[in-house]
Amino acid sequence: MKTALPSIAWLPVDVVAELYTIELRNGTMLYYTSLDIDIDYRGQTYRADAFNLERGPIKTNIGVEVDDVELTIYPHQDDTIEGVSFPSFVLNGGFDGAWITIERARQVRVTPLFKGMVADAVADVTQIKLTLSAPTVLLNIDMPRNRYSVGCIWSVYSKACGLSRSAHAVAGIVTVGSSGRTVHCNLAQAGGFFDLGKIQFTGGNNVGLVRSVRDYVTGILVLSYPLPVVPQPGDTFTACPGCDKRYVTCKAYGNEARYRGMPYMPKKESSI
């Protein structure tokens, strides 16, 4: 049910403005308005100088159908969010999981129109397209959250897994013969040790980049996705072993007490 909120008394009678309250996943709150001047409301300043905006229609259905609203934002060139440009912020996942509340403001009242979670966000240098889904989208989450499976359900080095990434990280140095997809290095661990693991460069032209390790044979890391620049001899990195979700692997880590797979689950059988 829509509830009228306190008015904005100084607005001209014939002026209608929309207020956009954005709550990012990290808790940061952002306030914008479609009006051409800033609006002070509920102790916050709704900015008018950040972007131009087009909003799609808002419709309401009876039942549990998920309502969507499309927002197209045309950001100003110099405006930023948390220190980066609007397009870069979107492409880096800044709007993932954010909630946006849309309200219509008049002189006599402010009326909530829609509240939704950002379900999709795409951007280029000129515009940003956001798809907002009503809270009923949360009903699409599979329940129970944890399913029975042969392999462990935890991600390696996660809080639930309990293993420390830094404790298992191994420092390495690139040697000759590398390419964008393969890294020749001084690591001496047995083949397979870093399979499904991660490599992060700490020196050279790829510093800061992280890649998944598809295969490892002694002294050679094969990456799942190529590097933008071929690593050079002397570049430094750290590599972490991965996990294939099997009980024997978890036991080798000494972490079997946290294993959350069902290794003895019966396999599917076909009757004849």
C-alpha positions in Angstrom: 0.0 0.0 0.0 1.3 3.5 -0.9 1.7 5.9 2.0 2.0 9.6 1.6 5.2 10.9 3.2 5.9 14.5 4.5 5.7 17.2 1.8 8.5 19.4 0.3 6.8 22.7 1.0 9.0 25.0 -1.1 8.4 23.1 -4.4 6.2 25.0 -6.9 2.7 23.6 -7.1 3.0 22.4 -10.7 6.5 20.8 -10.3 6.9 17.0 -10.0 10.3 15.5 -9.1 11.5 12.0 -8.6 13.8 11.0 -5.8 16.2 8.1 -6.1 17.8 6.6 -3.0 20.5 4.1 -3.7 21.8 1.7 -1.1 25.0 0.0 -2.2 25.9 -3.5 -1.0 28.6 -2.1 1.2 26.0 0.2 3.0 26.9 3.4 1.2 23.9 5.6 0.6 23.5 7.8 -2.5 20.8 10.4 -3.2 19.8 11.8 -6.6 16.8 13.6 -8.1 15.4 14.0 -11.6 14.8 17.7 -10.9 17.3 20.3 -12.3 18.1 21.6 -8.8 19.1 19.9 -5.6 16.4 18.9 -3.1 16.9 18.8 0.6 14.6 16.2 2.1 14.6 14.1 5.3 18.0 15.5 6.2 19.6 14.4 2.9 20.5 16.4 -0.2 19.3 14.7 -3.4 21.7 15.8 -6.1 20.6 17.1 -9.5 24.0 17.5 -11.2 25.2 13.9 -11.5 23.3 12.5 -14.5 20.3 12.7 -16.7 17.9 9.8 -16.4 15.1 8.0 -18.3 12.8 5.6 -16.4 10.7 2.9 -17.8 7.1 2.3 -16.8 6.2 1.0 -13.3 3.4 -1.6 -13.3 1.9 -3.6 -10.5 0.6 -7.2 -10.8 -1.5 -9.3 -8.5 0.3 -12.4 -7.3 4.0 -13.1 -6.9 5.2 -12.1 -10.4 8.4 -10.1 -10.3 8.0 -6.5 -11.4 10.9 -4.9 -13.3 11.8 -1.3 -13.9 14.4 -0.1 -16.5 16.6 2.9 -15.7 18.8 4.5 -18.3 21.4 6.9 -16.8 23.4 9.4 -18.8 26.2 10.4 -16.4 28.1 13.6 -16.6 31.7 13.2 -17.6 33.4 14.4 -14.4 31.1 12.8 -11.9 32.2 9.8 -9.9 31.1 7.2 -7.4 33.6 6.3 -4.7 36.3 7.9 -6.7 35.7 6.2 -10.1 33.6 7.1 -13.1 30.0 5.9 -13.3 30.7 3.4 -16.2 33.8 2.0 -14.5 31.9 1.7 -11.2 29.2 -0.3 -13.0 31.5 -2.6 -14.9 33.4 -3.4 -11.7 30.2 -4.6 -10.1 29.6 -1.5 -7.9 25.8 -1.8 -8.4 25.6 -5.5 -7.9 23.1 -6.2 -5.2 22.2 -2.6 -4.7 18.7 -1.5 -3.7 17.1 1.6 -5.3 14.0 3.3 -4.0 12.0 5.6 -6.4 9.7 8.3 -4.9 7.6 11.0 -6.5 7.8 14.4 -4.8 5.2 17.2 -5.0 4.6 20.2 -2.9 1.8 18.5 -1.0 3.3 15.0 -0.5 6.0 12.5 -1.4 4.7 9.1 -2.6 6.8 5.9 -2.8 6.6 4.4 -6.3 9.0 1.4 -6.4 11.8 -0.3 -4.5 13.9 -2.9 -6.3 17.3 -4.6 -6.3 19.6 -4.1 -9.3 19.3 -7.4 -11.2 21.4 -6.4 -14.2 23.7 -3.5 -15.0 25.5 -2.7 -18.2 27.5 0.4 -19.2 29.4 2.1 -21.9 31.0 5.5 -22.2 27.7 7.3 -22.8 25.1 5.5 -20.8 24.3 3.0 -18.0 21.3 0.6 -18.1 20.0 -0.8 -14.9 17.2 -3.4 -14.4 15.5 -3.2 -11.0 13.6 -6.2 -9.8 11.0 -6.0 -7.0 11.7 -7.7 -3.7 9.7 -10.7 -4.8 12.8 -11.7 -6.9 14.2 -13.0 -3.6 11.6 -15.8 -3.8 13.6 -17.2 -6.7 16.4 -18.2 -4.4 16.7 -22.0 -4.2 15.8 -23.4 -0.8 17.3 -25.0 1.1 20.4 -23.0 0.3 22.8 -26.0 0.8 22.2 -29.0 -1.4 23.4 -32.5 -1.0 26.3 -33.2 -3.3 29.2 -35.6 -3.5 31.7 -32.7 -3.5 32.2 -30.2 -0.8 29.9 -27.2 -1.0 32.4 -24.7 0.5 34.7 -22.6 -1.6 38.4 -23.1 -0.7 39.8 -20.5 1.7 36.3 -19.2 2.5 35.2 -18.5 6.1 33.3 -21.8 6.1 36.2 -23.7 4.7 38.5 -22.3 7.3 41.8 -22.6 5.4 44.0 -19.5 5.2 45.0 -18.4 1.8 48.1 -16.6 3.0 49.3 -19.7 4.8 49.2 -21.7 1.6 50.4 -19.0 -0.8 53.8 -19.8 -2.5 56.0 -17.1 -3.9 57.3 -17.6 -7.4 59.4 -16.0 -10.1 58.7 -16.1 -13.9 61.4 -17.8 -16.0 62.0 -17.8 -19.8 59.5 -19.4 -22.2 56.3 -17.9 -20.8 53.3 -16.8 -22.9 50.0 -15.1 -22.2 48.5 -18.4 -21.3 51.4 -20.3 -19.7 53.7 -19.2 -17.0 57.1 -20.8 -16.8 58.4 -20.4 -13.3 60.8 -21.7 -10.5 58.1 -23.6 -8.6 59.2 -27.1 -7.8 56.0 -28.7 -6.5 54.8 -31.9 -8.0 52.4 -31.8 -11.0 48.8 -31.1 -10.2 49.7 -29.2 -6.9 48.3 -25.9 -8.1 45.4 -27.2 -10.3 42.2 -25.1 -9.9 44.2 -22.6 -7.8 45.0 -18.9 -8.3 48.0 -16.9 -9.3 48.4 -13.2 -8.5 51.2 -11.1 -9.9 53.2 -9.0 -7.5 55.7 -7.5 -9.9 56.0 -6.7 -13.6 53.5 -5.4 -16.1 50.8 -7.7 -14.8 51.1 -6.6 -11.2 47.8 -7.0 -9.3 46.2 -9.3 -11.9 44.7 -12.6 -10.7 44.1 -15.6 -12.9 42.8 -19.1 -12.3 45.2 -22.0 -12.8 43.7 -24.7 -15.1 46.6 -27.1 -15.0 50.0 -27.3 -13.4 53.0 -29.4 -14.2 56.3 -28.9 -12.4 57.5 -25.4 -13.3 54.6 -24.5 -15.6 51.3 -22.9 -14.7 48.6 -23.1 -17.5 46.0 -20.3 -17.0 42.3 -20.5 -17.6 42.3 -17.0 -19.2 45.2 -15.3 -21.0 47.1 -12.4 -19.5 47.0 -9.0 -21.4 50.8 -8.8 -21.3 53.2 -11.7 -21.6 55.1 -12.1 -18.3 58.8 -11.5 -18.4 61.6 -13.4 -16.7 62.0 -12.0 -13.2 58.3 -11.0 -12.7 57.1 -12.1 -9.3 53.9 -13.7 -8.2 52.2 -15.8 -5.5 50.3 -19.0 -6.3 47.8 -20.8 -4.1 46.7 -24.4 -4.6 43.1 -25.1 -5.4 40.6 -27.8 -4.3 38.8 -30.4 -6.3 36.1 -30.7 -3.6 37.0 -34.4 -2.8 37.3 -35.8 0.7 40.8 -37.1 0.1 41.9 -33.6 -0.9 40.4 -32.0 2.2 42.0 -34.7 4.3 45.4 -33.9 2.7 44.9 -30.3 3.9 44.2 -31.6 7.4 40.7 -29.9 7.1 38.4 -33.0 7.0 36.4 -31.8 10.0 35.0 -29.0 7.9 34.3 -31.1 4.8 30.7 -30.5 3.7 30.3 -33.1 0.9 28.5 -36.4 0.8 31.2 -38.7 -0.7 29.1 -41.9 -0.1 25.9 -40.6 -1.6 24.5 -43.3 -3.9 24.9 -42.7 -7.6 21.9 -42.5 -9.9 20.9 -45.8 -11.4 18.7 -46.6 -14.3 16.2 -49.5 -14.2 15.8 -51.8 -17.1 
